[in-house]
Amino acid sequence: MRYRFLFIAMIIFLSCSKMEPRRPIHQKPSTTLYFEAMEENKRLNQIEDEKILKVIEKDSLNLYLQSSSGFWYTYIKKIEQDLPTPKKGDEVVLMYNITDLKDAIIYSKEELGVKNYIVDKEDFISGLQKGIKLMKIGETITFVIPSYSAFGITGDGDKIGINQSIKSTVTLINIK
């Protein structure tokens, strides 16, 4: 019994020795790599914005406005009456299409159908989520959306490629 007590006491005493912390197996990447990637993204976004501005300049029939969210838009049908615009939580009914910057149809209105969307509560194209909140019932707006506000570096996995800017003509049918 006495030896068992000494044996347990020795184990406890030895297990309390000072442990050295383990070093990570994989070191964190240098912060310079992070800043280099950030600068590269800024450069790519600037090139993309320049392409969009060239498309807008060629469309002399429409006046495009730039939003604070980074997309451009032009009214195809503007309602002058003082009507409400959608706000967070409203359910809206809309029709829209998606084209590339050269107006080649990627997804037609018929293909996409009528969409019911709850504003800022559902996953939807980021640029359109913000753009819909500018619209009144009955308005039709064409949005020009850079890839970072559309489908980004992944595309949609089908017809929209990586880092592809898009245009979308949206008609707001109703706000519920």
Backbone as CSV, one residue per row, in Angstrom:
resi,resn,N_x,N_y,N_z,CA_x,CA_y,CA_z,C_x,C_y,C_z
1,MET,0.835,-1.187,0.000,0.000,0.000,0.000,0.877,1.247,0.000
2,ARG,1.937,1.177,0.828,2.849,2.315,0.943,3.575,2.572,-0.371
3,TYR,3.961,1.498,-1.086,4.662,1.655,-2.366,3.714,2.204,-3.443
4,ARG,2.490,1.804,-3.359,1.504,2.307,-4.311,1.334,3.813,-4.132
5,PHE,1.256,4.292,-2.912,1.142,5.720,-2.622,2.358,6.474,-3.150
6,LEU,3.592,5.965,-2.917,4.806,6.614,-3.421,4.830,6.639,-4.951
7,PHE,4.387,5.553,-5.548,4.367,5.473,-7.007,3.426,6.527,-7.601
8,ILE,2.237,6.673,-7.023,1.254,7.670,-7.485,1.784,9.072,-7.239
9,ALA,2.419,9.307,-6.094,2.984,10.623,-5.795,4.083,10.979,-6.790
10,MET,4.922,10.018,-7.186,5.993,10.278,-8.159,5.416,10.620,-9.532
11,ILE,4.356,9.906,-9.913,3.726,10.192,-11.210,3.154,11.601,-11.215
12,ILE,2.484,11.974,-10.159,1.908,13.331,-10.072,3.008,14.369,-10.081
13,PHE,4.068,14.152,-9.367,5.174,15.098,-9.282,5.854,15.263,-10.648
14,LEU,6.089,14.168,-11.343,6.755,14.232,-12.640,5.845,14.814,-13.720
15,SER,4.560,14.600,-13.618,3.651,15.114,-14.630,3.452,16.614,-14.518
16,CYS,3.859,17.214,-13.411,3.701,18.653,-13.230,4.910,19.420,-13.737
17,SER,5.809,18.765,-14.428,6.985,19.485,-14.917,6.564,20.475,-15.992
18,LYS,7.382,21.469,-16.205,7.068,22.546,-17.147,7.068,22.000,-18.575
19,MET,5.955,22.231,-19.290,5.822,21.763,-20.665,6.216,22.899,-21.605
20,GLU,6.899,22.572,-22.671,7.251,23.549,-23.699,6.092,23.614,-24.691
21,PRO,5.680,24.811,-25.099,4.590,24.903,-26.076,5.040,24.358,-27.430
22,ARG,4.097,23.739,-28.135,4.411,23.223,-29.463,4.322,24.350,-30.475
23,ARG,5.180,24.333,-31.421,5.157,25.312,-32.510,4.186,24.814,-33.587
24,PRO,3.534,25.733,-34.299,2.621,25.298,-35.349,3.367,24.568,-36.466
25,ILE,2.711,23.575,-37.015,3.313,22.825,-38.115,3.376,23.697,-39.361
26,HIS,2.278,24.417,-39.621,2.219,25.299,-40.786,2.267,26.736,-40.301
27,GLN,3.252,27.457,-40.739,3.375,28.862,-40.370,2.334,29.677,-41.126
28,LYS,1.863,30.756,-40.542,0.927,31.650,-41.205,1.626,32.298,-42.391
29,PRO,0.891,32.530,-43.481,1.526,33.202,-44.612,1.874,34.642,-44.242
30,SER,2.825,35.128,-44.904,3.290,36.486,-44.653,2.181,37.484,-44.966
31,THR,2.119,38.549,-44.210,1.108,39.574,-44.473,1.374,40.260,-45.806
32,THR,2.600,40.190,-46.292,2.871,40.798,-47.602,2.103,40.070,-48.697
33,LEU,1.927,38.748,-48.573,1.130,38.016,-49.554,-0.312,38.490,-49.539
34,TYR,-0.824,38.757,-48.368,-2.199,39.253,-48.231,-2.338,40.603,-48.940
35,PHE,-1.396,41.498,-48.696,-1.466,42.820,-49.320,-1.248,42.739,-50.825
36,GLU,-0.417,41.823,-51.285,-0.219,41.640,-52.721,-1.512,41.154,-53.371
37,ALA,-2.185,40.213,-52.731,-3.458,39.712,-53.263,-4.510,40.822,-53.279
38,MET,-4.527,41.633,-52.247,-5.484,42.731,-52.177,-5.220,43.738,-53.304
39,GLU,-3.970,44.052,-53.548,-3.624,44.982,-54.628,-3.996,44.392,-55.988
40,GLU,-3.773,43.098,-56.164,-4.136,42.438,-57.421,-5.646,42.486,-57.632
41,ASN,-6.434,42.259,-56.590,-7.898,42.350,-56.697,-8.338,43.758,-57.055
42,LYS,-7.704,44.758,-56.467,-8.034,46.148,-56.808,-7.752,46.416,-58.277
43,ARG,-6.631,45.900,-58.770,-6.252,46.105,-60.168,-7.265,45.425,-61.091
44,LEU,-7.659,44.185,-60.761,-8.641,43.467,-61.576,-9.999,44.165,-61.564
45,ASN,-10.417,44.669,-60.404,-11.688,45.398,-60.306,-11.651,46.675,-61.135
46,GLN,-10.511,47.344,-61.153,-10.379,48.571,-61.937,-10.482,48.260,-63.431
47,ILE,-9.852,47.180,-63.871,-9.944,46.768,-65.279,-11.391,46.442,-65.634
48,GLU,-12.068,45.742,-64.748,-13.472,45.386,-64.975,-14.344,46.638,-65.057
49,ASP,-14.120,47.583,-64.154,-14.887,48.834,-64.178,-14.631,49.613,-65.474
50,GLU,-13.408,49.588,-65.970,-13.091,50.273,-67.228,-13.838,49.639,-68.397
51,LYS,-13.952,48.309,-68.418,-14.715,47.622,-69.469,-16.181,48.043,-69.412
52,ILE,-16.713,48.109,-68.208,-18.119,48.500,-68.044,-18.330,49.933,-68.517
53,LEU,-17.414,50.823,-68.168,-17.545,52.224,-68.595,-17.501,52.349,-70.117
54,LYS,-16.711,51.518,-70.785,-16.676,51.537,-72.258,-18.021,51.099,-72.828
55,VAL,-18.625,50.088,-72.222,-19.945,49.619,-72.669,-20.977,50.733,-72.480
56,ILE,-20.915,51.406,-71.350,-21.869,52.483,-71.054,-21.682,53.653,-72.023
57,GLU,-20.426,53.985,-72.331,-20.156,55.081,-73.273,-20.724,54.778,-74.652
58,LYS,-20.674,53.517,-75.084,-21.190,53.133,-76.392,-22.707,53.223,-76.449
59,ASP,-23.386,53.094,-75.312,-24.846,53.159,-75.253,-25.262,54.615,-75.068
60,SER,-25.234,55.369,-76.149,-25.518,56.806,-76.069,-27.014,57.102,-75.931
61,LEU,-27.866,56.107,-76.110,-29.305,56.327,-76.008,-29.800,56.380,-74.563
62,ASN,-29.030,55.837,-73.637,-29.471,55.762,-72.245,-28.519,56.513,-71.326
63,LEU,-29.092,57.069,-70.276,-28.312,57.756,-69.251,-28.123,56.791,-68.092
64,TYR,-26.884,56.449,-67.802,-26.580,55.517,-66.715,-26.190,56.290,-65.467
65,LEU,-26.674,55.798,-64.356,-26.330,56.350,-63.052,-25.491,55.317,-62.313
66,GLN,-24.523,55.792,-61.536,-23.722,54.865,-60.746,-24.243,54.868,-59.320
67,SER,-24.440,53.676,-58.793,-24.926,53.562,-57.418,-23.737,53.607,-56.462
68,SER,-24.022,53.849,-55.223,-22.964,53.828,-54.206,-22.505,52.399,-53.921
69,SER,-23.252,51.423,-54.423,-22.916,50.012,-54.213,-22.020,49.446,-55.317
70,GLY,-21.679,50.261,-56.316,-20.726,49.823,-57.328,-21.316,49.316,-58.630
71,PHE,-22.624,49.387,-58.819,-23.205,48.992,-60.096,-23.768,50.229,-60.779
72,TRP,-24.063,50.103,-62.070,-24.643,51.188,-62.845,-26.039,50.772,-63.263
73,TYR,-26.901,51.753,-63.509,-28.266,51.418,-63.916,-28.843,52.529,-64.773
74,THR,-29.805,52.136,-65.613,-30.525,53.088,-66.447,-31.993,52.695,-66.469
75,TYR,-32.850,53.697,-66.447,-34.295,53.456,-66.461,-34.746,53.178,-67.889
76,ILE,-35.412,52.077,-68.088,-36.050,51.762,-69.361,-37.484,52.287,-69.309
77,LYS,-38.136,52.095,-68.173,-39.472,52.646,-67.917,-39.442,53.215,-66.508
78,LYS,-39.575,54.537,-66.412,-39.517,55.213,-65.113,-40.914,55.680,-64.724
79,ILE,-41.286,55.456,-63.478,-42.563,55.916,-62.934,-42.298,57.206,-62.171
80,GLU,-42.969,58.269,-62.571,-42.747,59.573,-61.949,-43.570,59.779,-60.674
81,GLN,-44.610,58.962,-60.500,-45.451,59.101,-59.306,-44.637,58.790,-58.051
82,ASP,-45.089,59.364,-56.936,-44.424,59.119,-55.663,-44.961,57.820,-55.057
83,LEU,-44.377,56.695,-55.484,-44.781,55.381,-54.998,-43.698,54.818,-54.085
84,PRO,-44.063,53.892,-53.208,-43.053,53.315,-52.314,-42.085,52.404,-53.072
85,THR,-40.901,52.279,-52.517,-39.906,51.342,-53.027,-39.768,50.197,-52.019
86,PRO,-39.315,49.043,-52.462,-39.192,47.911,-51.535,-38.184,48.193,-50.420
87,LYS,-38.480,47.637,-49.259,-37.545,47.742,-48.135,-37.327,46.347,-47.568
88,LYS,-36.388,46.233,-46.678,-36.018,44.940,-46.108,-37.253,44.212,-45.567
89,GLY,-37.398,42.954,-45.967,-38.508,42.138,-45.498,-39.712,42.120,-46.419
90,ASP,-39.817,43.093,-47.343,-40.926,43.095,-48.302,-40.759,41.941,-49.283
91,GLU,-41.873,41.358,-49.693,-41.826,40.374,-50.766,-42.125,41.094,-52.067
92,VAL,-41.244,40.931,-53.041,-41.441,41.562,-54.337,-41.633,40.483,-55.392
93,VAL,-42.374,40.851,-56.426,-42.583,39.986,-57.578,-41.918,40.697,-58.744
94,LEU,-41.027,39.989,-59.439,-40.297,40.626,-60.523,-40.003,39.654,-61.644
95,MET,-39.685,40.226,-62.783,-39.175,39.464,-63.917,-37.835,40.073,-64.262
96,TYR,-36.888,39.213,-64.664,-35.577,39.720,-65.031,-34.904,38.774,-66.007
97,ASN,-33.900,39.284,-66.680,-33.061,38.460,-67.527,-31.606,38.734,-67.155
98,ILE,-30.706,37.955,-67.699,-29.279,38.182,-67.490,-28.596,38.071,-68.844
99,THR,-27.814,39.093,-69.196,-27.034,39.080,-70.435,-25.579,39.377,-70.100
100,ASP,-24.715,39.154,-71.080,-23.336,39.584,-70.897,-23.250,41.058,-71.286
101,LEU,-22.065,41.629,-71.235,-21.925,43.064,-71.523,-22.175,43.400,-72.991
102,LYS,-22.165,42.382,-73.859,-22.432,42.608,-75.282,-23.895,42.312,-75.620
103,ASP,-24.732,42.182,-74.584,-26.169,41.936,-74.710,-26.525,40.555,-75.248
104,ALA,-25.591,39.612,-75.210,-25.929,38.231,-75.560,-26.664,37.617,-74.373
105,ILE,-27.809,37.023,-74.623,-28.646,36.486,-73.549,-27.978,35.270,-72.909
106,ILE,-27.851,35.331,-71.600,-27.352,34.198,-70.820,-28.551,33.437,-70.260
107,TYR,-29.441,34.162,-69.587,-30.705,33.608,-69.096,-31.815,34.572,-69.515
108,SER,-32.814,34.070,-70.251,-33.915,34.923,-70.703,-34.959,35.068,-69.597
109,LYS,-35.855,36.054,-69.772,-36.952,36.235,-68.822,-37.840,35.000,-68.793
110,GLU,-38.021,34.390,-69.949,-38.858,33.193,-70.024,-38.204,32.038,-69.265
111,GLU,-36.906,31.913,-69.403,-36.173,30.844,-68.734,-36.196,31.020,-67.213
112,LEU,-36.053,32.270,-66.755,-36.019,32.546,-65.319,-37.416,32.637,-64.711
113,GLY,-38.388,33.034,-65.516,-39.768,33.119,-65.040,-39.983,34.261,-64.052
114,VAL,-41.177,34.310,-63.498,-41.516,35.320,-62.490,-40.881,34.881,-61.168
115,LYS,-40.228,35.813,-60.502,-39.539,35.488,-59.251,-40.196,36.229,-58.096
116,ASN,-40.472,35.494,-57.029,-40.882,36.094,-55.760,-39.628,36.139,-54.896
117,TYR,-39.323,37.306,-54.374,-38.085,37.490,-53.628,-38.382,38.319,-52.385
118,ILE,-37.908,37.875,-51.230,-38.054,38.636,-49.993,-36.784,39.468,-49.832
119,VAL,-36.939,40.772,-49.865,-35.820,41.715,-49.905,-34.891,41.526,-48.697
120,ASP,-33.629,41.310,-48.996,-32.544,41.163,-48.016,-32.725,39.971,-47.073
121,LYS,-33.628,39.065,-47.390,-33.835,37.881,-46.547,-33.497,36.605,-47.296
122,GLU,-33.298,36.693,-48.611,-32.998,35.533,-49.427,-31.704,35.769,-50.182
123,ASP,-31.076,34.672,-50.582,-29.864,34.752,-51.375,-30.243,35.088,-52.812
124,PHE,-29.655,36.140,-53.340,-29.940,36.597,-54.692,-28.713,37.350,-55.171
125,ILE,-28.653,37.695,-56.417,-27.508,38.422,-56.962,-27.328,39.705,-56.157
126,SER,-26.146,39.895,-55.593,-25.885,41.006,-54.676,-26.246,42.367,-55.275
127,GLY,-25.810,42.611,-56.506,-26.116,43.895,-57.150,-27.607,44.108,-57.330
128,LEU,-28.335,43.048,-57.667,-29.787,43.176,-57.824,-30.490,43.335,-56.488
129,GLN,-29.962,42.717,-55.439,-30.557,42.899,-54.110,-30.606,44.386,-53.767
130,LYS,-29.530,45.084,-54.060,-29.470,46.520,-53.756,-30.267,47.326,-54.764
131,GLY,-30.201,46.920,-56.036,-30.884,47.658,-57.095,-32.390,47.617,-56.994
132,ILE,-32.930,46.504,-56.568,-34.385,46.362,-56.455,-34.949,47.400,-55.492
133,LYS,-34.168,47.770,-54.488,-34.649,48.749,-53.497,-34.757,50.154,-54.071
134,LEU,-34.301,50.367,-55.314,-34.437,51.663,-55.982,-35.723,51.745,-56.807
135,MET,-36.382,50.611,-56.996,-37.468,50.528,-57.959,-38.852,50.776,-57.354
136,LYS,-39.747,51.254,-58.221,-41.165,51.393,-57.894,-41.936,50.375,-58.730
137,ILE,-43.135,50.042,-58.292,-43.962,49.085,-59.044,-44.170,49.605,-60.462
138,GLY,-43.927,48.729,-61.435,-44.118,49.083,-62.844,-42.858,49.554,-63.536
139,GLU,-41.799,49.834,-62.784,-40.567,50.317,-63.407,-39.765,49.170,-63.991
140,THR,-39.015,49.505,-65.032,-38.068,48.575,-65.631,-36.711,49.273,-65.661
141,ILE,-35.713,48.615,-65.106,-34.363,49.173,-65.030,-33.374,48.138,-65.546
142,THR,-32.385,48.602,-66.301,-31.277,47.740,-66.695,-30.107,48.042,-65.772
143,PHE,-29.616,47.004,-65.127,-28.481,47.113,-64.214,-27.245,46.533,-64.895
144,VAL,-26.129,47.229,-64.757,-24.840,46.716,-65.217,-24.046,46.424,-63.951
145,ILE,-23.749,45.140,-63.747,-23.220,44.695,-62.456,-21.846,44.068,-62.641
146,PRO,-20.835,44.625,-61.975,-19.509,44.001,-62.035,-19.524,42.647,-61.338
147,SER,-18.581,41.800,-61.685,-18.588,40.425,-61.171,-18.572,40.363,-59.656
148,TYR,-17.881,41.313,-59.011,-17.801,41.260,-57.553,-19.137,41.569,-56.882
149,SER,-20.118,42.059,-57.636,-21.474,42.236,-57.114,-22.460,41.288,-57.784
150,ALA,-21.907,40.372,-58.595,-22.765,39.400,-59.285,-22.425,37.990,-58.796
151,PHE,-21.695,37.230,-59.602,-21.397,35.846,-59.244,-19.937,35.636,-58.858
152,GLY,-19.131,36.692,-58.890,-17.771,36.665,-58.365,-16.817,35.697,-59.032
153,ILE,-15.905,35.191,-58.224,-14.825,34.358,-58.748,-15.249,32.923,-59.021
154,THR,-16.500,32.587,-58.747,-16.961,31.223,-58.979,-17.896,31.107,-60.173
155,GLY,-18.502,32.198,-60.608,-19.527,32.106,-61.624,-20.757,31.445,-61.031
156,ASP,-21.663,31.018,-61.890,-22.860,30.333,-61.362,-22.756,28.822,-61.520
157,GLY,-21.629,28.348,-62.014,-21.446,26.915,-62.189,-22.112,26.385,-63.446
158,ASP,-22.673,27.278,-64.261,-23.359,26.843,-65.476,-22.988,27.756,-66.641
159,LYS,-23.747,28.833,-66.827,-23.563,29.682,-67.997,-22.740,30.938,-67.730
160,ILE,-22.637,31.343,-66.487,-21.905,32.572,-66.154,-20.513,32.187,-65.673
161,GLY,-19.514,32.741,-66.343,-18.129,32.389,-66.046,-17.584,33.115,-64.820
162,ILE,-16.352,32.773,-64.491,-15.695,33.417,-63.348,-15.380,34.861,-63.696
163,ASN,-15.516,35.729,-62.719,-15.232,37.165,-62.870,-15.943,37.770,-64.082
164,GLN,-17.174,37.381,-64.329,-17.925,37.892,-65.473,-18.921,38.954,-65.025
165,SER,-18.790,40.129,-65.607,-19.771,41.196,-65.382,-21.035,40.850,-66.151
166,ILE,-22.164,41.300,-65.637,-23.437,40.988,-66.287,-24.303,42.236,-66.398
167,LYS,-25.303,42.135,-67.257,-26.373,43.123,-67.334,-27.666,42.382,-67.023
168,SER,-28.576,43.070,-66.364,-29.865,42.463,-66.054,-30.951,43.522,-66.176
169,THR,-31.957,43.217,-66.954,-33.102,44.112,-67.076,-34.212,43.553,-66.193
170,VAL,-34.623,44.359,-65.221,-35.571,43.925,-64.185,-36.842,44.758,-64.281
171,THR,-37.981,44.091,-64.213,-39.280,44.766,-64.116,-39.887,44.402,-62.782
172,LEU,-40.192,45.429,-61.972,-40.824,45.200,-60.677,-42.330,45.150,-60.893
173,ILE,-42.904,43.978,-60.649,-44.333,43.767,-60.901,-45.169,44.167,-59.697
174,ASN,-44.708,43.790,-58.490,-45.519,44.080,-57.307,-44.650,44.065,-56.061
175,ILE,-45.120,44.775,-55.035,-44.524,44.725,-53.694,-45.634,44.252,-52.777
176,LYS,-45.386,43.153,-52.071,-46.420,42.620,-51.154,-46.143,43.024,-49.744
